[in-house]
Amino acid sequence: MFGGMLYGVIGASQPLGPGVGAISIALVMLWLCLVVALLGGLGVSFGIAAAGFGAVRHWSIVGGALGGMLVGAIVKLLGLDAFNLLLGRSPGDVTGGLEGALLGGAVGFVAGREWLRQQGSTLARSASLAALAGGATGVLIASLGGRMMGGSLERLAEVFPDSRLRLDALGQWFGEGGFGPVSRIVTGGLEGALFAACIVGAMGLARRSIAGRG
């Protein structure tokens, strides 16, 4: 939701063509980011939860990575096929399985740490540690040439020049003429931090709820 609101406001602040409303752009961006985040959260959370049935230490990292990779690869494949089918052209390099695996593994690393629960870690502390891990992973992905959500949206705008989607205003905050490398790194870190913190925070709330009923 936060990411969708940010990109929606930035996209709506750009000069708009005829027949395109700022509210429409903001809503489309909001729902697009929500759907992608929900699918990614579903895959990573399911992978971590499934890994909990195993007795091998650190399986939560593997489960989170596999869940993120599977969902990322499927969403990317379906998305590229949809663009080819409807528009006859594919955006190509957008976020997918590799990015999902790295981010899912980072979430699994924090979520599966027994010492967090044994030391009575607070929900805020767990979420903060997840934000650090997810943010570092997002920065790493963008630094290595991968794309998170912001980079994928910018890639779509590049491939389809008639698109009304532009994130150039964000790049100006960092002294770039457009959505450049610095913008991809900063937004990648923010996206990773939000994603990881929210998933680990939700898992913490779920554990408390289950423990309270027990």
N, C-alpha and C positions, 0 to 999 in steps of 0.2 A: 504494500500500500504506500509506504513512504517513498520507495523508489519510483513507483508509478506517478505519484503526485509531483515529485521533483522533475522527472522527464516530461510530464504533461505540462507543467508550468513553463519549462524552458521551451518546449516545442510551440506552445501557444503564444509565447512572447516574440517569436519570429514573425516577419512580415507574411501575412496570409494571402492566398490567392482568392479570387472571387468564389463565393459559395462555400467557403471553408470557415467554420466558426471556431473560435478559441475554446469554447466549452466542449465542443465535439472532439477536438484534438486531445484535450486534457482527459476526457473520459475514455477515449480509445486507448491512450497510453496507460491509464490507470488499470483498465481491465486486462490489457495485454500483459503487463508486468505481474498482475495478480495471478493470472492463469499459469504463466511460466513458473512463478515462485511456488504456487501450490503443487504443481506437478513435480518440481524439483524437491520440494519438502516431502512429498509423498514417497518418492523413491529413496531418498536418503534416510528418512525416518523408518521406513519399512526395512531397509537393509540393516540398520542398527538394531532394530527390535528383533529381527530374525537371527542376527548374530548372537543375541543374548541367550539363545537356547544352546549354544556351544560352550564347551568348557575350556576352550583355548583362549589364553589371554590376548588382548588386543584384537580380537575378532571384530569388535565394533568398528575399527578402522577399515578393515576389509569389507565389512557389510555396508558401511556408509559409502565407501568408494564404489563398490559394485552397484549399489542402488542408484547413486548419482550418475554413474557411467551409463547404465542401462536406460534410464529415463532421458538423459541428455542425448544419447545416440538415437533413440526412437523419435524424440521430438524434432531433432535436427533432420532426420531422414524424412519424416512426414512433412515437415515444413518445406524442405527443398523440393520434394515431389509435388507439393501443392503449388508452389510458385511455378515450377516447370509446366504443370498441367494447365493452370489458369492464365499465366502470363507468358509462357514460352521461354522463360529465362530464370535462372537460379542465382540467388545472392552469393552462393558459395561459402566463403569462410565466415561462418557464424558460430556462436557457442554450441557446444555439443558434448560428446562423451568424455573427452579428455578433461575439459573444464569441470564437468560434473563429477568425475572421479576424484580429481584433486580437492575440490571443495567438499565433497562428501566424506573423503578421508579425514579432512581437517575437523569436520563436525564430529565424526565418529571418534576421533582421538580425544576430544574434550568430553563428549557425552559418555564415553565408556570408562573414564578414569575412576576406578574404585575409590581412590584417595579423596576425591571430591566429596563423596558421600560419607566415607569413614571419618573425615575430619570435620564433618558437619558444615560443609561449605554452604554459604547462603546462596539464594537464587541469583542475587545480583552479582556475586563473585563468579559463579559458574557462567552466567551470561557474558560477563566482562571478559573472562578467559576465552570463551568461544568467539567473541568479537575480535580479540587479538589474533587468534588462530585463523579465523575466516578472512579478516582483513589482510593479513600477511599473505595468505594463499591467493586472494584476489589480486594483490599487487604483483605477486610472482607470475600469475597467469598472464596478466597484461604485459609485464616486462618481457616475457618469453615470446610474445607475439600472439597469444591467445586472445579471445574476445569474451567478455562478459556481456550483460544485457545492453549496456550503453554502447559498447563497441559493435555489437550486432545490429543495433538500430542504425548506427551511423553507416554501417556497411550496406544496409538496405537502401539508405538514402543515396549512397554513391552509385549503386547498381541501377537504381530506378530514378534518373534525374528529374522526372516529372513529379516525383513524390513531394508532398508538402511537408514531409518530416525533415526537420533540421535541428541539430544540436550545436550549431556553431556558437551560439551565445554562451554555452558552457565553457568552450575553449577560450573565449575572451577573458574569462576570470583568471586564467593561468597564463595570459600573455600569448596565446596561440591564435592564429588566424582562423582556425576551425577546430573540429574535434580531433586533436592531435594526440601524440603519444602520452603527454602529461595528463591530458584529460582522461584517456583510457586507463592509465594507472590509478589516478585518484578515484575515479568512479568505480573501477574494479575493486579497489580496497574497500570503499564504502559499501558496495553491494555484498561483497563477501562477509564483511563484518555484520551487516544487518541480517543476512541469511542465517549465518551460524548462530548469532546471539538469539534470534527469535526461535530457532528450532530447539536449541539447548534449554532456553527459558521455558518453552512449552513442555518439554520433557520433564523439567523440574516440577512444574505445576502439576503435571499428570501424576508423577510419583507421590507428591504430597496428597493429592486427592485420593489415590489408591491407598496410601498408608492411613489416611484419616478414616476411610471406610473399613479398613481392617481392624 
